[in-house]
Amino acid sequence: MDSLTSCSPHAILEDTASKIGCSMTDEKLALYLDEQDKLRHLRDCFHMPKVRDLPEIDSELVDKDQNCVYLCGNSLGLQPKKVKEYIDEELDKWAKIGVHGHFLGTRPWVLADECIAELMAKLVGCKVEEVALMNGLTVNLHLQLLSFYKPTSTRCKILLEAKAFPSDHYAVESQIRFHGLDPKENMLFIHPRQDEETLRTEDILDVIERQGSSISVILFSGIQYYTGQLFNIPAITKAGHAKGCFVGFDMAHAVGNVELHLHDWNVDFACWCSYKYLNSGAGGLAGAFIHEKHAQTIKPALTGWWSHEFKTRFCMENELKLSEGVNGFRLSNPSILLVCALHASLEVFNQTTMKDLRKKSILLTGYLEYLVRYNFSPDKTDPKKPYVNILTPSKFEERGCQLSLSFSVPVKAAYKELEKRGVACDIREPNVLRIAPVPLYNSFHDVFRFISILGPAINSANTSKVGDNNKL
């Protein structure tokens, strides 16, 4: 896999198949790739759901004793096995010593979030003092925008992608209204070109160049939730700064998925949830980043107890001594149970590097892409044959591990047929299934099994009356 920096995934897969004497569609290739995978042991750090425990399965179509085909880490990551142990530790501590747990143990409660900040900083590529674990993603985005979005008479717009995740859209909309402005005039959207699904970097940079003087904040997702497109974060940041804009990113689908270097890229601010690729459980503790260059100049608009520096926090003098940078944006002590869940996952990441995970991910998703195109591309000789389109960019530099698939058959019917067969994936309106082989715990054989199941599923969906007629 080390050659991925110089070779395409397809070339590596083709060379490997030739080496072991099989075709690229043979199960033998998947099994061989798994045997050679230096990260395969990380799968054992997670609970993989069994088919028998999933809802909606059809017992006549599945082996209930098998692991399910879980390709949904882009929506909710699997549970690390250490989570229960770490939570039990804190419950036992609470039961045995009560209030003294605030200052004792592996994770003293008053410092619990800081105990895992260094692990988090490694994943997003920043200094430990530039990152904080707090709140939920949208709360953090609001706190950051309150400080970075300072509209003037000439610079009052916020630039974002046209189909940003609804939470980001609503946050921006409400921030603009908070300042007494009209979102219709001050939300600047970038749309894909006609008949295209994803945004071209040159188009994003062109809008920034032409309209940058009227833009206060550029807010993009690191990876677009619907299409799976990985944006050129350094280029967007550089272009925004050249026009005097602050540049921030929602990294919900990027953190734990691709390599990030937020400090070196000079990103102004970023925030993310932790329940997707970071596997902290539904509603897990979110993260926030503010570049150190703003530590003395950007102050929080809202403060709380946790905004106060630790060494005098408990003096109770009601004279705020604000922590520098992002730590001043913290408001309250986080739940120790949420810290435990995130801690367990970050320790798994700490057994490897994002560089090595990314190498595996590129090949894993490249394998998925090849098999989808080989098996389910439109057949000119048989126009009635069901087919699958891939919305996500084909260049691996422009995507993470997710492929967004649209179908010639009703998408809800295809989704239900996959559920019946023990596949856990993700449906997004209006017509996409998001398939995400996660390098921490997914295998090449998971991808092979998915493709083996997808054929019968879409054939059944083609004749099924289930779902609506949402077609391409």
N, C-alpha and C positions, 0 to 999 in steps of 0.2 A: 504493500500500500504506500510505501514511501515515495514511489514514482509518480504519485498523483499530481505533484506539483508540475510535472513536465508532460504527463500523458493524460488523455481523456479517460473517463471511467469506461467508456465503450472499448477503447484500445486495451485497457488492462483486463477487462472481462474476456475479450476475444483472445488475448494472449494466454490467459489462464486456462480457458476452456481448451485451447489447442494443446497446451502443455499436458493436461490430464486426459486428453483424448475423448472429449465429448463436445456436444453442441452447447451454445450459450443458453439454450432453453432447457437443458437437462437438469434434473434434480441433483445430479452428481456435482454440478458446479456449485450449487448453493451449499451443499454439505462440505465440500472442500474449502470454500471460502470461510465457513464457520470454524473449521478445524484450524485454519491458518490465522484466525482473528486473535490478535494479542489482547484484545479487550473483552473477550467473550466471558471472562470470569465476573465481570461487573453485572451481568444479568442475574447472577445469584444473589445480588444485594437487594433485589426487589421481589415483591409478591406479584406473580403473574396469574391473573384470574383463570379459573378453569371454565371450560365450556358449560359444564353442568350448572354453574352458578349465574350464568348470564340470563337476563330476561329475553323473551321472544324467540328462543331457539326452537327448532323443529327437531324433536328427538329422532326422527327417521332420517335426518340428513347429516347428523353429527355423531362423533365419538365423544360422549360426555366426559370421558376421563382425560381428554387432551387439554393442553393449555389452549386458551382462545388465541386468535390472531389479533393481537392488540396493536393497532396502528393509530392510536388516538392521543399520543402524548402531547400533541399540539393543543389539545383541549384540556386534558387532565393527565398529568404524569402518574405513573404507578407508585405505589407506596413502598418506600424503602423499608427493609426489614428492621432496621434499627429504631424506627419511629416509636414503636410500642415500648421498647426498652427505655428509651430516653424519657418518654412521657411518664412511664412508671417510676423512674428515678425521681422525677420532680413531685409526683403524687406522694411517693413514700416520704420524701423530704418534708413536704407540707404536713403530712400526717404526724411525723415524728418530732419535728422541731418548730413547726408553725412559722411565726414571723422571722425567726432567725435565718430562714432560707433566703432572705433578701441579700445576705452577705456571705453565705457559706455554700460550699458545694462546687461542682464542676461548672455550673452555670449560675452564679449568684444572680438573683432576680433583678437587682438594680443595675446590673451590667450585662444582662443576658444578650441583648441585641449587639452590644459591642464585642461579645465573645466570638461572634461569627462574622464580623465585618471584614476581617482579613480574608477569609475564605471567599466571601462574596466579591471583594475587590479583585481577586485573581480572575474571576470569571468575566468581569466586564472590562478589565484592563485599565485599572485606575489605582490611585493611592488610597490607602485605607481611610484617610481623613476626608476623602471625597465621596464616600458612600455611607448611606444610613439605611437600616432596616426598620421600616415603620409603616403603619396604616395599610391602606389598600391602594392600588394603582391610581384610581381616579382622585382619591383624596390627595395623594402626593402631587398629581398633575395640577390640581387646583392650587395647592400651596405654592408650587413653583411658578405657575402663571401669575399669581398675585404679585410676585416679586419681579418677574421678567417681562411681563406684559404691562408696559407703561405707555399707553397710546398718547400721541400728540396730535396736533391739528393736521400735520402732514404725514405722520408715520403711525398708522392706526390699524393696519390689517394683520391678520394671521393667515399664513399660507399652510395648507394641508392638502393631502390627496383627496380626490372627490369622494371616494368611498372608504374613508377612514372608519375604524371601528366605532360603532355608535357611541360608546362611552367617551371617546376622545372628541367626537363631533359635538356631543352635548356639553362637554366641559368647555370647549372653545366658545360655543354659542352663548353659554351662560356667563362666561368671563367678559365677553364683549358687551352683553347687556348690563353686566355689573357696572361697567364704566359709562352707562347711558348711551351706548352706541347701537347701531342697527346691524345685526349679524348679516343681513342680506347685502349690506354694502361693505362689510369689513371681514367677512370670511372669503378668502380667495382660494378657489379650488383648482387643482390640476386634474384634467381628465385624460385618459388614454386617447390616442388617435382613433379615428373612425375605423371600425372593424378590428381593433386591437384590444387586448385584455389588460395589458400591463403598460406601465409608464416608461417612456424612454428617458434616460438620464439627460440627454441633450435638451429635451423639452423642459425638464424641471429646471435645468440651469438657465435656459433661455428666459423662462418666466421670472426667475430671480434677477437676472440681469436687467430685464425690461422694467420690472415693477418693484425692484428691491427698495427703492427710496421711499415707497409707501408702506413697506412691510415692517412691522415691529418684531414679530416672532415667526419663525419657520418651525412648524411642528409636523414631523413625519413619523410614521412607524418605521422601525428598523427593518422588519419584514412585514409585508402586507398580509393581514390575516386571511383574506379571501383568496387571493391569487398565489400567495407564497413567494412573491417577489422580494428579494433582498435588495434594498436600495443602496446606492453608493454613498454611504454615510460621510466619508472624508470629503468627497467632491461637493456634496450639498452643503456641508458645514463651511468649507472654504469659500464657496460662492456666496453664501449668506453673510459671512463676516466681511467679505469684500464690499458688500452693499450696506454695511452697518446694522445688520439684523442679528438678533439673538437666535440661536439654533438649538432646538431640543428634539428629543426622540422618545417615542413610546417603544420600549424594547421588549414588550411582553412576548413576542414570538421570536426574538433574536437571542436573548440571554439564555445560555445553556444549549444553544442550537448552533451558533456560528461564533467564530473568533471575534471578539470585540476589543477595541483599544480606545476607550472613551477619552482617556487623558491625552494620549498622543495625537488623537484626531482633533483635539481642541473643541470637542462638543461642549456647549454651555451647560446644558442640563439634560437629564434623562430620568425616566421612571419605568418600572416594570412590576408585573405580578410575579408570583413564584410557584403557582400551582400547575403550570404547563410543563415546560422542559426542566424546571427546577424541582418538581415532584414534592411540593410541600403540603399538598392536600387542598381541597376546595376552600377558597377564602383565605389562603395562606398569607403570611406576612410579606408585604411588598417591599420594594427597594427604590432608592432614589440616589441620584448622582448630581453633584454640582461641582464644576471644575474649580480647582484651587485658585485660579486667577480671580475668581469672584469672592473669595473668602472674606475680604475686607470691604467689599463694595456692595454686594447683593445681600440684603437683610430680609429675614422673614417678615411678612405682613402680619402674621398671627403667631403668637408664642404661647408656650405652656411650660409646665414644670420641667419637662425633659429638654427644653431649649436651653435651660440654665446649665452652665458648666458643672461637671460632676463634683469637683473638689469642694465646692461651696453650696451645692444644691440643697443639702440638708441643714444648712444654717438657718433657713426659714426667715430670712431678713426682708423678703419681698422687694429686693433690689436686684433686678435681673442682670446677671452677668452672662451675657449671651455666648454660647459656644460658637466657634467660628465655622463658617461654611455650612455644609449641608446638615451638620449636627444641630445647628440652631433651629432647623426646620422641624425637628422632632417636637411633639407636643406631650405625649403621655408614655408611660411605661408599657411596652408591648406584652401581650400574653406569653407567659413562659411556655405554654403548650404549643403555641405557634412557632416559637423559637426552636423548640425541640424538633418539630417536624422538619423545618428548614435545615437545621443543623445536621440531621441524619442524612439528608440528601447531599448537602455541600461536602460532607466527608467522603461520599462516593466519588464526586467530581475530583476531590483532592487526591484520589488514587491514580489519576491520570492527568492529562492536560487537554485543554480545548483544541490545541493543534492536532493531537492524536485522535481525538473524538471527531474532529472535522474531517480528517483524512478518511476515517471509516465511513462517516456520513456521506461524503461525496460518492464513494463507491456503492454504498448501500442504496442510496436514492437513484444513482445511475443505473443500477441493476433493476430497480423497480421501473424506471422510465423505459429501459430497453424492452422489458417483458410486456409492458402495457402497449408500446408501439408495435411490437412484433405480433402480439396476439389480437389486438383490438383496434388497429387502424382501419379506416374506411376501406371497404372492398369494392373496387370499381366494377368487378365482375358480378357482384351480388349486392346491389344497392339496399336490399332489405335486411342484410346482416347487421346486427347491432354493433355499434362501435363506440369508442371512447376518445375524447379529446383531452389534451393536457393544456391547462391554462398557464401553468407555471413556466417561467423561462427555461429553455433547454440548457443554457450555459450554466454550469455549476457555480460560477462566480456570482450569479445573479439569483441564487435561491439558497434556502436552508435545506432541511431534510424533507419538507412537505411538498407533495405534488397535489395540485387541485385538479380534479377530474370532472368533466362534464360528459353527459351520456346522450345517445340518440334515443334511449328509452326513458320513460318517466323516472326521474332521479329518486323520488320517494319510494317507488316500487323497487328500484335497484338496492336502495338502502335497506329496505325491509327484508329482501332476499338475502343480503349479506348477513344481517342480524340473525336470521333463521339458521345460518350455517356457522355461527360462532365467530363472526368478525366484528370487532369493535372499531368503528371509524366514526367520522363526524360529518354531518350534513349541514350545509349552509345555504339558505335561500339566496338567489332563486333556483339555482340548478347545479350545485357543486357538492361533491364529496371530497373531503380533505383527508389525504392518506399520508401519515407521517411515520416512517420507520426511524425510530430514535436510536442513535448509536450506543447509548448507555445500556439499553436492555433488549433491543430488537436484534434479530439475527437475519442472515440471508435466507435461511429456510422459512422464516416468517413471511418474507416477501414472496418466496416460491409458493407457499401455501395460499397466500392471498390471491395470487394470479390463478392458481388452480381452482379456487372457489369462485372467483369473479366471473369466469366464463359461464358456468351453470346459472349463476345468480342473474346476470343480465339477460340470458336467454329466457329464464322464467319471468323476469320483469317485462320482457318484450310482449309476452302474451297475458300478463297479469292485469287485472282490473283495479289493483290496489294503488292508492295514491292519486295524484292529479295528473294532468297532461303537460306538466312542465317539461318541455323538450328544448333541444338546442334551437 
